[in-house]
């Protein structure tokens, strides 16, 4: 099987290509220079010429706060770009994996969100990612919509890198403590995505590393594992004052993975340990 992967210069796309190659798949990895997903004609030319059987769509506009000021470009990438790919996947009867987010939910309560719960995004990024899901549902029969959260990987900027830089610069950092979710290592998520593409168990899934924590607890564990003496001071979301509103409850219910015979991802603590080791 030959597979096209979008967003290969990002954290997830990089690891997806690596995992596909490891398992012997033919892979065509593209980013904006090779295929601008907002250009429908270019998308058609690249995918038809590549003669692929599946598309793993990792490319997205992910700058959550900047999206509040750049609504049109965020919509053009996350909705329009996804529509361009979905239409072609439907027309050519290709499998498609679309990466979505915990931000499609309101973040109320403490119960983990199930894959069939009603979406109610709080910010522009979440709304455009959910609208992207609707495009996939509209055009693609052989689809996997995979919602994940709090991703980190070697290839790109992430929360861990920011915390480590701040921890080296000062002995005290302030971190939000009232948002709870699951940090997710892109290397682990990539393994699952490649597991998906080899099956016909289509549908909407939630996929994260196991366990929940707040950003505050994530930071504490990071500094503990690194042996850094940094005081972490908890903040409320209101005190932090990010431009885009975030869900307080980003817990995702992953039972559908097990019900369909897929393996759970490792705990976020062990994933963090492996990530830090791989970064050395």
N, C-alpha and C positions, 0 to 999 in steps of 0.2 A: 504493500500500500504506500502511495506517495501522499504526503501531507504538507499543506502550506500553513505556516505559522506567522501571524502578524505580530508586530511589536517586539521583534527579537532583540532590540537594544534595551528593552526594559528588564526588570527583575525577573518576572515570570517567563516571558518569552525566551529569554536566554536559557533557562533551565529546561524548558519544554523541548527545545531543539536538541539540547544535550541528551536528554532522556530518550527521545525518539531515535537518535543516532545510535545510542547505546544498545537499543533493542532491534536494530537492523532495518528501521524504516527509512525510506527515501524522504528527504526533507528539503523543502524550499523555505528558507527564513527570509522574511521581508520586514522592512521598516519604512518610514515615510519616503526615503530616497528611492527605494525600489518600487513601492506601491503606496501612493497617497490614497487612503481608504475613503476620503471625501470626494474623490474623483471617480464617478461610476464607470466611465469609459475605461479608465486605467485599470480599475479593479477587474473588469470583465476581460480585458486583454491579458493581464498577468495570469489570472486564474485559468482561463481557457487555454492559454499557451502552455502552462505548467502541467495540464492534464492530471490534476490531483483528484483524489477520492474523498478528501476531508480537509476542513479548515479549522484550525484552532485559533480563535480570535482573541489575542491578548492585548492588542493595541487599544489604548483609551486615553482620554483626557482625564488625568487623575489629580490635578492640583485642586484640592477641595475648596480651599479658601479663595483662590484666584478665580475659580469658576463663578463665584457670586458676582464678579465684575466683568466676566468674559462669557456671558451666557450664550451668545450666538456661536462662538467657536467651540464651546463645550458641547452644544447641541449638534453642531455640524459633525464633530468627531464621534461622539458617543451614540447619537441617534442616527444621523445621516450616514456615517461611515458603516455602522452596523447594518443598516438597511441595505446598503449597496452590496455587502457581502451576503447577507441573508437572502436577498432576491436571487442572486446567482446560485447560491447553494441549493435553493429550492428548485430553480429552473434545471440545474444539472443533476439533481438528486444526490448531492454531496452530504456527508455527515458534517455537522458544525458544532463546535464547542464555543460557547459564549461565556466569558468571565464577567460575573456580576458581583454584587457587594451587599454586605449587611446594611449599608446605608439606604437600601430600598424600604426599610422598616422605620416606624415612628420612634422606636427605642423606649416605649413605655413598659412598665412592669418589670418582672424578673424572670418570667418564663422564657426558655429558649424559643426562638422563632422557628416555626415549622415551614417547610417549603411551600405549603399551600395556604399560609397565612396571608391576609390582605396587606398589600404594600401601601405605605403612606410616608414617602420620603420627606425629610426635613430640610433638605438643601438642594441646590441646583445639581450638584454632582450626582446625588442619589436619584433625583428625578430623571436625569438623562440616562442613567444606567438602567433604570426600570423601563423607561421608554424604549431603550435598546432591546430589553427582554421582549417587549411587545412586538417589535419588528421581527425578531427571531420566531416567535410563536405564529406570527401572521404568514411567514413565507416558507419556513423550513419544517419538514416532516421528521427528518433524522437529526434531532437537536439534543444537545446537553446544555442546559443553563446551569452554571455552577457559581453559586454565591459563596464568597469567602470573606475574610476580614483581616485587617491589621497585618498585611503582608510585609515580609522582609526577605531580602536576598542579596547576594554579593554584587550583582550587577546594577548598581544605581543607588539613589539616595533613599534613606529610610530612617525610622525613629531611632533605631539602635545607633546608627552612625552619629545622629544628632546628639543623643545622650552622651555617647563616649567623648565627642568633641567638647561638649559643655562640661563634662566631668573632669576633663584634663585642664580646662581653663579656670575652673572655680571649684571650691569644695562644697558647694551647695547648689542644688537645682530644684526648681518648682515644677511639679507634674500633676496633671489632672487625676483625681482619685475617684470621681463619681461616674466614670464611663467604664463599663465592663464588657470584655469580649475575649477573643482567642487570637493571640499572635500566631501567624502562620508563615512557615518557612517555605519559600517558593520551590525549593528543591523537593520537598515532600509533596507539595501540591502538584508539581509537574509529574511525579510518578503516578498519582491518581488520575490525572488527565489522560495520560497515555494508556492507563488501564481502561478508562472509559472508551477511548476511540477504537479499541479492539472489540467492542461489544455492540449490541443493538438494544441496550437497556436505557432507552432514551427517556428524557424528562428533566425536571428541575431538581437540583441537588444542593445541599449545603455541605461545604468541605473546608475544614480548618484543622489545625493541630488540636489535640485533645486538651481539655481543661480551660478554665476561665480565670481572668485576672483583670485588675484595673491597670491603666497606664502607669499609675504610681507603683503598683506591685511589680509590674513588668520592669520598671526602672530599678527597683530595689534588687530584683533577682539578677539583672544584668550586671550591676556594680558588684554584687556578691560573687558572681561567677568570674568576674574580671579581677577580683581582689582589690578593687578601688575603694578608698574611703571617701565616699561622697554622701553628704546628707541630702536625703530626698524629702522635700516639703510638699505635703498634699494640698492641692487646690481644688475648688469646685469649678465646674464648667463656666459659671458666671464670673468667677474671679479671673479665669484664664482669658476670657473674652476673645475667642476666635471669631473670625468674620462669619464663617459658616456654622450653623447649628449642628451639633453632633448628637446621635442617639445615646442615651444613657445605658440602654440595654442592647448590646450587640451579640448576645448569646445566640448561637445558631444550633438548632436541633439537627443532628446528623444521622438519625436512625435510618433514613432511607438508604444510606450507603450500605449498612449492614444487611438490611432487608433484601438488597439486590446483589449481595455477594461480594461487595467491595471491602477492602481493608480500611480500618480506621487509621488516621495519621498518628504518628508518635505524639507524646505530650509536648506542649510548647516549651517546657523547661529543657527537655533533652534536645529539642530542635534548636533552641538557643545555644546550647553547649556545642553542638555540631557546627552551627554557623560560625561561632567565635573561633573554633578550631580551624575551620576552612579558611577563615579570613587571615590567619597567621601566615 
